[in-house]
Amino acid sequence: MTKTISLSEDAYNTLKKLKLWGESFSDTILRLVKTKAKLSQILPLYPELRGNEEYARAISELRETVDKRLS
C-alpha cells in the first residue's frame, strides 16, 4: 500500500540530493530515519522553520522518543 505526501520544493530537492543511486524515495526516508540524524541534517528539509527555537526543542524531544522506541 502506498500513501501520497506533499513536500515543499526545497524539501523535495534536499531529499533528492540525499537519495542514493538505486534507492526509492521511500528507501531514502527509511534510511535517514533509521540513522541517528542530527538536527542540522533535518532542518534543511524545512527551511521555513530555520531559527525557530520551539521547533528545534520539539524535534529534539521527538528524536529522544523515537530513539527509545527503536532501542
PDB file of N, CA, C and O in Angstrom:
ATOM      1  N   MET A   1       0.846  -1.176   0.000  1.00  0.00           N
ATOM      2  CA  MET A   1       0.000   0.000   0.000  1.00  0.00           C
ATOM      3  C   MET A   1       0.894   1.242   0.000  1.00  0.00           C
ATOM      4  O   MET A   1       1.931   1.256   0.663  1.00  0.00           O
ATOM      5  N   THR A   2       0.511   2.255  -0.717  1.00  0.00           N
ATOM      6  CA  THR A   2       1.286   3.495  -0.769  1.00  0.00           C
ATOM      7  C   THR A   2       0.442   4.649  -0.283  1.00  0.00           C
ATOM      8  O   THR A   2      -0.788   4.599  -0.307  1.00  0.00           O
ATOM      9  N   LYS A   3       1.118   5.681   0.154  1.00  0.00           N
ATOM     10  CA  LYS A   3       0.483   6.929   0.599  1.00  0.00           C
ATOM     11  C   LYS A   3       1.118   8.071  -0.169  1.00  0.00           C
ATOM     12  O   LYS A   3       2.290   7.997  -0.538  1.00  0.00           O
ATOM     13  N   THR A   4       0.372   9.104  -0.408  1.00  0.00           N
ATOM     14  CA  THR A   4       0.881  10.284  -1.081  1.00  0.00           C
ATOM     15  C   THR A   4       1.121  11.375  -0.043  1.00  0.00           C
ATOM     16  O   THR A   4       0.278  11.626   0.818  1.00  0.00           O
ATOM     17  N   ILE A   5       2.281  12.019  -0.136  1.00  0.00           N
ATOM     18  CA  ILE A   5       2.596  13.128   0.757  1.00  0.00           C
ATOM     19  C   ILE A   5       2.985  14.336  -0.084  1.00  0.00           C
ATOM     20  O   ILE A   5       3.394  14.196  -1.237  1.00  0.00           O
ATOM     21  N   SER A   6       2.857  15.499   0.491  1.00  0.00           N
ATOM     22  CA  SER A   6       3.258  16.728  -0.194  1.00  0.00           C
ATOM     23  C   SER A   6       4.522  17.267   0.459  1.00  0.00           C
ATOM     24  O   SER A   6       4.659  17.264   1.683  1.00  0.00           O
ATOM     25  N   LEU A   7       5.440  17.729  -0.379  1.00  0.00           N
ATOM     26  CA  LEU A   7       6.676  18.332   0.094  1.00  0.00           C
ATOM     27  C   LEU A   7       6.842  19.685  -0.564  1.00  0.00           C
ATOM     28  O   LEU A   7       6.401  19.897  -1.694  1.00  0.00           O
ATOM     29  N   SER A   8       7.478  20.593   0.143  1.00  0.00           N
ATOM     30  CA  SER A   8       7.833  21.855  -0.489  1.00  0.00           C
ATOM     31  C   SER A   8       8.890  21.561  -1.543  1.00  0.00           C
ATOM     32  O   SER A   8       9.522  20.505  -1.515  1.00  0.00           O
ATOM     33  N   GLU A   9       9.080  22.475  -2.454  1.00  0.00           N
ATOM     34  CA  GLU A   9      10.101  22.318  -3.488  1.00  0.00           C
ATOM     35  C   GLU A   9      11.482  22.139  -2.860  1.00  0.00           C
ATOM     36  O   GLU A   9      12.267  21.300  -3.304  1.00  0.00           O
ATOM     37  N   ASP A  10      11.774  22.927  -1.829  1.00  0.00           N
ATOM     38  CA  ASP A  10      13.060  22.822  -1.142  1.00  0.00           C
ATOM     39  C   ASP A  10      13.232  21.453  -0.480  1.00  0.00           C
ATOM     40  O   ASP A  10      14.301  20.850  -0.564  1.00  0.00           O
ATOM     41  N   ALA A  11      12.184  20.970   0.174  1.00  0.00           N
ATOM     42  CA  ALA A  11      12.256  19.670   0.838  1.00  0.00           C
ATOM     43  C   ALA A  11      12.469  18.557  -0.185  1.00  0.00           C
ATOM     44  O   ALA A  11      13.255  17.639   0.049  1.00  0.00           O
ATOM     45  N   TYR A  12      11.779  18.634  -1.307  1.00  0.00           N
ATOM     46  CA  TYR A  12      11.935  17.634  -2.364  1.00  0.00           C
ATOM     47  C   TYR A  12      13.368  17.634  -2.892  1.00  0.00           C
ATOM     48  O   TYR A  12      13.980  16.576  -3.036  1.00  0.00           O
ATOM     49  N   ASN A  13      13.902  18.821  -3.181  1.00  0.00           N
ATOM     50  CA  ASN A  13      15.260  18.917  -3.717  1.00  0.00           C
ATOM     51  C   ASN A  13      16.299  18.413  -2.723  1.00  0.00           C
ATOM     52  O   ASN A  13      17.278  17.777  -3.113  1.00  0.00           O
ATOM     53  N   THR A  14      16.088  18.695  -1.439  1.00  0.00           N
ATOM     54  CA  THR A  14      17.007  18.215  -0.409  1.00  0.00           C
ATOM     55  C   THR A  14      16.942  16.695  -0.316  1.00  0.00           C
ATOM     56  O   THR A  14      17.979  16.034  -0.255  1.00  0.00           O
ATOM     57  N   LEU A  15      15.749  16.144  -0.304  1.00  0.00           N
ATOM     58  CA  LEU A  15      15.589  14.693  -0.244  1.00  0.00           C
ATOM     59  C   LEU A  15      16.204  14.032  -1.472  1.00  0.00           C
ATOM     60  O   LEU A  15      16.831  12.978  -1.367  1.00  0.00           O
ATOM     61  N   LYS A  16      16.027  14.646  -2.623  1.00  0.00           N
ATOM     62  CA  LYS A  16      16.593  14.114  -3.867  1.00  0.00           C
ATOM     63  C   LYS A  16      18.121  14.073  -3.787  1.00  0.00           C
ATOM     64  O   LYS A  16      18.740  13.129  -4.277  1.00  0.00           O
ATOM     65  N   LYS A  17      18.735  15.097  -3.169  1.00  0.00           N
ATOM     66  CA  LYS A  17      20.191  15.126  -3.013  1.00  0.00           C
ATOM     67  C   LYS A  17      20.679  14.036  -2.060  1.00  0.00           C
ATOM     68  O   LYS A  17      21.788  13.525  -2.211  1.00  0.00           O
ATOM     69  N   LEU A  18      19.846  13.682  -1.080  1.00  0.00           N
ATOM     70  CA  LEU A  18      20.217  12.664  -0.094  1.00  0.00           C
ATOM     71  C   LEU A  18      20.004  11.246  -0.608  1.00  0.00           C
ATOM     72  O   LEU A  18      20.510  10.285  -0.029  1.00  0.00           O
ATOM     73  N   LYS A  19      19.258  11.123  -1.694  1.00  0.00           N
ATOM     74  CA  LYS A  19      18.900   9.824  -2.275  1.00  0.00           C
ATOM     75  C   LYS A  19      20.131   9.186  -2.904  1.00  0.00           C
ATOM     76  O   LYS A  19      20.830   9.816  -3.698  1.00  0.00           O
ATOM     77  N   LEU A  20      20.390   7.938  -2.547  1.00  0.00           N
ATOM     78  CA  LEU A  20      21.499   7.194  -3.118  1.00  0.00           C
ATOM     79  C   LEU A  20      21.071   6.531  -4.419  1.00  0.00           C
ATOM     80  O   LEU A  20      19.884   6.309  -4.655  1.00  0.00           O
ATOM     81  N   TRP A  21      22.044   6.219  -5.255  1.00  0.00           N
ATOM     82  CA  TRP A  21      21.746   5.563  -6.527  1.00  0.00           C
ATOM     83  C   TRP A  21      21.009   4.253  -6.266  1.00  0.00           C
ATOM     84  O   TRP A  21      21.426   3.457  -5.425  1.00  0.00           O
ATOM     85  N   GLY A  22      19.926   4.035  -6.978  1.00  0.00           N
ATOM     86  CA  GLY A  22      19.159   2.803  -6.845  1.00  0.00           C
ATOM     87  C   GLY A  22      18.129   2.822  -5.728  1.00  0.00           C
ATOM     88  O   GLY A  22      17.339   1.885  -5.609  1.00  0.00           O
ATOM     89  N   GLU A  23      18.116   3.854  -4.916  1.00  0.00           N
ATOM     90  CA  GLU A  23      17.148   3.964  -3.827  1.00  0.00           C
ATOM     91  C   GLU A  23      15.876   4.621  -4.313  1.00  0.00           C
ATOM     92  O   GLU A  23      15.913   5.526  -5.146  1.00  0.00           O
ATOM     93  N   SER A  24      14.756   4.166  -3.796  1.00  0.00           N
ATOM     94  CA  SER A  24      13.497   4.889  -3.988  1.00  0.00           C
ATOM     95  C   SER A  24      13.451   5.996  -2.943  1.00  0.00           C
ATOM     96  O   SER A  24      14.254   6.005  -2.010  1.00  0.00           O
ATOM     97  N   PHE A  25      12.522   6.922  -3.093  1.00  0.00           N
ATOM     98  CA  PHE A  25      12.373   7.954  -2.066  1.00  0.00           C
ATOM     99  C   PHE A  25      11.976   7.313  -0.737  1.00  0.00           C
ATOM    100  O   PHE A  25      12.418   7.758   0.323  1.00  0.00           O
ATOM    101  N   SER A  26      11.154   6.281  -0.788  1.00  0.00           N
ATOM    102  CA  SER A  26      10.777   5.573   0.447  1.00  0.00           C
ATOM    103  C   SER A  26      11.999   4.971   1.116  1.00  0.00           C
ATOM    104  O   SER A  26      12.158   5.074   2.333  1.00  0.00           O
ATOM    105  N   ASP A  27      12.867   4.340   0.324  1.00  0.00           N
ATOM    106  CA  ASP A  27      14.099   3.769   0.874  1.00  0.00           C
ATOM    107  C   ASP A  27      14.961   4.851   1.531  1.00  0.00           C
ATOM    108  O   ASP A  27      15.524   4.648   2.606  1.00  0.00           O
ATOM    109  N   THR A  28      15.051   6.000   0.862  1.00  0.00           N
ATOM    110  CA  THR A  28      15.862   7.101   1.385  1.00  0.00           C
ATOM    111  C   THR A  28      15.325   7.577   2.720  1.00  0.00           C
ATOM    112  O   THR A  28      16.087   7.761   3.669  1.00  0.00           O
ATOM    113  N   ILE A  29      14.028   7.778   2.799  1.00  0.00           N
ATOM    114  CA  ILE A  29      13.409   8.238   4.050  1.00  0.00           C
ATOM    115  C   ILE A  29      13.639   7.220   5.157  1.00  0.00           C
ATOM    116  O   ILE A  29      14.008   7.590   6.271  1.00  0.00           O
ATOM    117  N   LEU A  30      13.427   5.946   4.862  1.00  0.00           N
ATOM    118  CA  LEU A  30      13.634   4.914   5.880  1.00  0.00           C
ATOM    119  C   LEU A  30      15.088   4.870   6.329  1.00  0.00           C
ATOM    120  O   LEU A  30      15.357   4.721   7.521  1.00  0.00           O
ATOM    121  N   ARG A  31      16.026   4.997   5.403  1.00  0.00           N
ATOM    122  CA  ARG A  31      17.446   5.016   5.765  1.00  0.00           C
ATOM    123  C   ARG A  31      17.755   6.187   6.687  1.00  0.00           C
ATOM    124  O   ARG A  31      18.456   6.031   7.687  1.00  0.00           O
ATOM    125  N   LEU A  32      17.227   7.360   6.348  1.00  0.00           N
ATOM    126  CA  LEU A  32      17.502   8.542   7.155  1.00  0.00           C
ATOM    127  C   LEU A  32      16.863   8.456   8.536  1.00  0.00           C
ATOM    128  O   LEU A  32      17.446   8.912   9.520  1.00  0.00           O
ATOM    129  N   VAL A  33      15.691   7.883   8.613  1.00  0.00           N
ATOM    130  CA  VAL A  33      15.001   7.762   9.899  1.00  0.00           C
ATOM    131  C   VAL A  33      15.719   6.757  10.797  1.00  0.00           C
ATOM    132  O   VAL A  33      15.771   6.932  12.014  1.00  0.00           O
ATOM    133  N   LYS A  34      16.265   5.720  10.201  1.00  0.00           N
ATOM    134  CA  LYS A  34      16.938   4.691  10.999  1.00  0.00           C
ATOM    135  C   LYS A  34      18.299   5.138  11.506  1.00  0.00           C
ATOM    136  O   LYS A  34      18.803   4.588  12.486  1.00  0.00           O
ATOM    137  N   THR A  35      18.896   6.117  10.863  1.00  0.00           N
ATOM    138  CA  THR A  35      20.181   6.622  11.337  1.00  0.00           C
ATOM    139  C   THR A  35      19.923   7.669  12.407  1.00  0.00           C
ATOM    140  O   THR A  35      18.832   8.235  12.478  1.00  0.00           O
ATOM    141  N   LYS A  36      20.888   7.918  13.207  1.00  0.00           N
ATOM    142  CA  LYS A  36      20.738   8.941  14.234  1.00  0.00           C
ATOM    143  C   LYS A  36      21.100  10.279  13.621  1.00  0.00           C
ATOM    144  O   LYS A  36      22.196  10.803  13.823  1.00  0.00           O
ATOM    145  N   ALA A  37      20.164  10.814  12.875  1.00  0.00           N
ATOM    146  CA  ALA A  37      20.384  12.090  12.197  1.00  0.00           C
ATOM    147  C   ALA A  37      20.483  13.212  13.221  1.00  0.00           C
ATOM    148  O   ALA A  37      19.817  13.203  14.256  1.00  0.00           O
ATOM    149  N   LYS A  38      21.331  14.172  12.899  1.00  0.00           N
ATOM    150  CA  LYS A  38      21.462  15.353  13.732  1.00  0.00           C
ATOM    151  C   LYS A  38      20.424  16.373  13.305  1.00  0.00           C
ATOM    152  O   LYS A  38      19.984  16.377  12.155  1.00  0.00           O
ATOM    153  N   LEU A  39      20.042  17.217  14.209  1.00  0.00           N
ATOM    154  CA  LEU A  39      19.082  18.271  13.897  1.00  0.00           C
ATOM    155  C   LEU A  39      19.550  19.080  12.698  1.00  0.00           C
ATOM    156  O   LEU A  39      18.733  19.517  11.887  1.00  0.00           O
ATOM    157  N   SER A  40      20.846  19.280  12.581  1.00  0.00           N
ATOM    158  CA  SER A  40      21.383  20.056  11.466  1.00  0.00           C
ATOM    159  C   SER A  40      21.161  19.366  10.125  1.00  0.00           C
ATOM    160  O   SER A  40      21.207  20.019   9.083  1.00  0.00           O
ATOM    161  N   GLN A  41      20.922  18.059  10.134  1.00  0.00           N
ATOM    162  CA  GLN A  41      20.626  17.333   8.908  1.00  0.00           C
ATOM    163  C   GLN A  41      19.139  17.385   8.574  1.00  0.00           C
ATOM    164  O   GLN A  41      18.760  17.236   7.412  1.00  0.00           O
ATOM    165  N   ILE A  42      18.311  17.590   9.564  1.00  0.00           N
ATOM    166  CA  ILE A  42      16.862  17.594   9.365  1.00  0.00           C
ATOM    167  C   ILE A  42      16.345  18.973   8.994  1.00  0.00           C
ATOM    168  O   ILE A  42      15.458  19.097   8.149  1.00  0.00           O
ATOM    169  N   LEU A  43      16.891  20.007   9.615  1.00  0.00           N
ATOM    170  CA  LEU A  43      16.404  21.369   9.384  1.00  0.00           C
ATOM    171  C   LEU A  43      16.423  21.810   7.925  1.00  0.00           C
ATOM    172  O   LEU A  43      15.514  22.532   7.515  1.00  0.00           O
ATOM    173  N   PRO A  44      17.415  21.415   7.113  1.00  0.00           N
ATOM    174  CA  PRO A  44      17.366  21.842   5.706  1.00  0.00           C
ATOM    175  C   PRO A  44      16.128  21.356   4.953  1.00  0.00           C
ATOM    176  O   PRO A  44      15.770  21.914   3.915  1.00  0.00           O
ATOM    177  N   LEU A  45      15.481  20.326   5.472  1.00  0.00           N
ATOM    178  CA  LEU A  45      14.251  19.849   4.833  1.00  0.00           C
ATOM    179  C   LEU A  45      13.100  20.827   5.029  1.00  0.00           C
ATOM    180  O   LEU A  45      12.116  20.793   4.290  1.00  0.00           O
ATOM    181  N   TYR A  46      13.226  21.702   6.029  1.00  0.00           N
ATOM    182  CA  TYR A  46      12.184  22.676   6.346  1.00  0.00           C
ATOM    183  C   TYR A  46      12.799  24.050   6.548  1.00  0.00           C
ATOM    184  O   TYR A  46      12.847  24.543   7.675  1.00  0.00           O
ATOM    185  N   PRO A  47      13.270  24.678   5.478  1.00  0.00           N
ATOM    186  CA  PRO A  47      13.961  25.967   5.627  1.00  0.00           C
ATOM    187  C   PRO A  47      13.092  27.056   6.237  1.00  0.00           C
ATOM    188  O   PRO A  47      13.612  27.994   6.840  1.00  0.00           O
ATOM    189  N   GLU A  48      11.793  26.947   6.091  1.00  0.00           N
ATOM    190  CA  GLU A  48      10.903  27.968   6.649  1.00  0.00           C
ATOM    191  C   GLU A  48      10.884  27.946   8.176  1.00  0.00           C
ATOM    192  O   GLU A  48      10.399  28.888   8.801  1.00  0.00           O
ATOM    193  N   LEU A  49      11.405  26.884   8.779  1.00  0.00           N
ATOM    194  CA  LEU A  49      11.420  26.767  10.241  1.00  0.00           C
ATOM    195  C   LEU A  49      12.782  27.075  10.848  1.00  0.00           C
ATOM    196  O   LEU A  49      12.952  27.007  12.065  1.00  0.00           O
ATOM    197  N   ARG A  50      13.749  27.414  10.004  1.00  0.00           N
ATOM    198  CA  ARG A  50      15.102  27.706  10.482  1.00  0.00           C
ATOM    199  C   ARG A  50      15.058  28.831  11.513  1.00  0.00           C
ATOM    200  O   ARG A  50      14.423  29.860  11.284  1.00  0.00           O
ATOM    201  N   GLY A  51      15.715  28.643  12.618  1.00  0.00           N
ATOM    202  CA  GLY A  51      15.776  29.659  13.653  1.00  0.00           C
ATOM    203  C   GLY A  51      14.626  29.604  14.648  1.00  0.00           C
ATOM    204  O   GLY A  51      14.607  30.388  15.596  1.00  0.00           O
ATOM    205  N   ASN A  52      13.677  28.713  14.463  1.00  0.00           N
ATOM    206  CA  ASN A  52      12.537  28.597  15.357  1.00  0.00           C
ATOM    207  C   ASN A  52      12.931  27.710  16.543  1.00  0.00           C
ATOM    208  O   ASN A  52      13.016  26.489  16.405  1.00  0.00           O
ATOM    209  N   GLU A  53      13.169  28.317  17.694  1.00  0.00           N
ATOM    210  CA  GLU A  53      13.639  27.585  18.879  1.00  0.00           C
ATOM    211  C   GLU A  53      12.619  26.548  19.364  1.00  0.00           C
ATOM    212  O   GLU A  53      12.995  25.456  19.791  1.00  0.00           O
ATOM    213  N   GLU A  54      11.350  26.886  19.298  1.00  0.00           N
ATOM    214  CA  GLU A  54      10.311  25.948  19.735  1.00  0.00           C
ATOM    215  C   GLU A  54      10.335  24.695  18.859  1.00  0.00           C
ATOM    216  O   GLU A  54      10.197  23.577  19.355  1.00  0.00           O
ATOM    217  N   TYR A  55      10.511  24.895  17.565  1.00  0.00           N
ATOM    218  CA  TYR A  55      10.595  23.767  16.634  1.00  0.00           C
ATOM    219  C   TYR A  55      11.802  22.895  16.960  1.00  0.00           C
ATOM    220  O   TYR A  55      11.691  21.670  17.010  1.00  0.00           O
ATOM    221  N   ALA A  56      12.949  23.520  17.180  1.00  0.00           N
ATOM    222  CA  ALA A  56      14.166  22.774  17.493  1.00  0.00           C
ATOM    223  C   ALA A  56      13.988  21.943  18.758  1.00  0.00           C
ATOM    224  O   ALA A  56      14.424  20.794  18.817  1.00  0.00           O
ATOM    225  N   ARG A  57      13.355  22.520  19.757  1.00  0.00           N
ATOM    226  CA  ARG A  57      13.113  21.806  21.016  1.00  0.00           C
ATOM    227  C   ARG A  57      12.173  20.615  20.782  1.00  0.00           C
ATOM    228  O   ARG A  57      12.400  19.526  21.309  1.00  0.00           O
ATOM    229  N   ALA A  58      11.125  20.830  19.995  1.00  0.00           N
ATOM    230  CA  ALA A  58      10.166  19.755  19.707  1.00  0.00           C
ATOM    231  C   ALA A  58      10.838  18.610  18.940  1.00  0.00           C
ATOM    232  O   ALA A  58      10.569  17.440  19.211  1.00  0.00           O
ATOM    233  N   ILE A  59      11.701  18.944  17.996  1.00  0.00           N
ATOM    234  CA  ILE A  59      12.411  17.914  17.233  1.00  0.00           C
ATOM    235  C   ILE A  59      13.333  17.116  18.144  1.00  0.00           C
ATOM    236  O   ILE A  59      13.410  15.893  18.026  1.00  0.00           O
ATOM    237  N   SER A  60      14.024  17.783  19.041  1.00  0.00           N
ATOM    238  CA  SER A  60      14.916  17.090  19.974  1.00  0.00           C
ATOM    239  C   SER A  60      14.135  16.122  20.855  1.00  0.00           C
ATOM    240  O   SER A  60      14.573  14.994  21.080  1.00  0.00           O
ATOM    241  N   GLU A  61      12.991  16.554  21.349  1.00  0.00           N
ATOM    242  CA  GLU A  61      12.155  15.689  22.189  1.00  0.00           C
ATOM    243  C   GLU A  61      11.627  14.508  21.385  1.00  0.00           C
ATOM    244  O   GLU A  61      11.592  13.382  21.882  1.00  0.00           O
ATOM    245  N   LEU A  62      11.216  14.760  20.151  1.00  0.00           N
ATOM    246  CA  LEU A  62      10.716  13.689  19.285  1.00  0.00           C
ATOM    247  C   LEU A  62      11.826  12.684  19.005  1.00  0.00           C
ATOM    248  O   LEU A  62      11.596  11.475  19.033  1.00  0.00           O
ATOM    249  N   ARG A  63      13.027  13.183  18.737  1.00  0.00           N
ATOM    250  CA  ARG A  63      14.173  12.314  18.461  1.00  0.00           C
ATOM    251  C   ARG A  63      14.438  11.389  19.644  1.00  0.00           C
ATOM    252  O   ARG A  63      14.699  10.201  19.456  1.00  0.00           O
ATOM    253  N   GLU A  64      14.373  11.926  20.856  1.00  0.00           N
ATOM    254  CA  GLU A  64      14.584  11.123  22.054  1.00  0.00           C
ATOM    255  C   GLU A  64      13.521  10.027  22.164  1.00  0.00           C
ATOM    256  O   GLU A  64      13.837   8.885  22.497  1.00  0.00           O
ATOM    257  N   THR A  65      12.281  10.371  21.890  1.00  0.00           N
ATOM    258  CA  THR A  65      11.183   9.402  21.932  1.00  0.00           C
ATOM    259  C   THR A  65      11.370   8.299  20.924  1.00  0.00           C
ATOM    260  O   THR A  65      11.186   7.123  21.239  1.00  0.00           O
ATOM    261  N   VAL A  66      11.735   8.670  19.709  1.00  0.00           N
ATOM    262  CA  VAL A  66      11.960   7.690  18.644  1.00  0.00           C
ATOM    263  C   VAL A  66      13.127   6.787  19.006  1.00  0.00           C
ATOM    264  O   VAL A  66      13.047   5.572  18.828  1.00  0.00           O
ATOM    265  N   ASP A  67      14.217   7.370  19.514  1.00  0.00           N
ATOM    266  CA  ASP A  67      15.386   6.561  19.908  1.00  0.00           C
ATOM    267  C   ASP A  67      15.002   5.533  20.965  1.00  0.00           C
ATOM    268  O   ASP A  67      15.448   4.388  20.902  1.00  0.00           O
ATOM    269  N   LYS A  68      14.185   5.926  21.930  1.00  0.00           N
ATOM    270  CA  LYS A  68      13.763   4.988  22.983  1.00  0.00           C
ATOM    271  C   LYS A  68      12.939   3.864  22.401  1.00  0.00           C
ATOM    272  O   LYS A  68      13.088   2.713  22.810  1.00  0.00           O
ATOM    273  N   ARG A  69      12.058   4.178  21.440  1.00  0.00           N
ATOM    274  CA  ARG A  69      11.221   3.147  20.816  1.00  0.00           C
ATOM    275  C   ARG A  69      12.043   2.173  19.982  1.00  0.00           C
ATOM    276  O   ARG A  69      11.724   0.986  19.916  1.00  0.00           O
ATOM    277  N   LEU A  70      13.099   2.673  19.345  1.00  0.00           N
ATOM    278  CA  LEU A  70      13.928   1.828  18.482  1.00  0.00           C
ATOM    279  C   LEU A  70      14.952   1.022  19.264  1.00  0.00           C
ATOM    280  O   LEU A  70      15.559   0.099  18.721  1.00  0.00           O
ATOM    281  N   SER A  71      15.152   1.357  20.528  1.00  0.00           N
ATOM    282  CA  SER A  71      16.155   0.646  21.335  1.00  0.00           C
ATOM    283  C   SER A  71      15.643  -0.696  21.808  1.00  0.00           C
ATOM    284  O   SER A  71      16.359  -1.421  22.498  1.00  0.00           O
TER     285      SER A  71
END
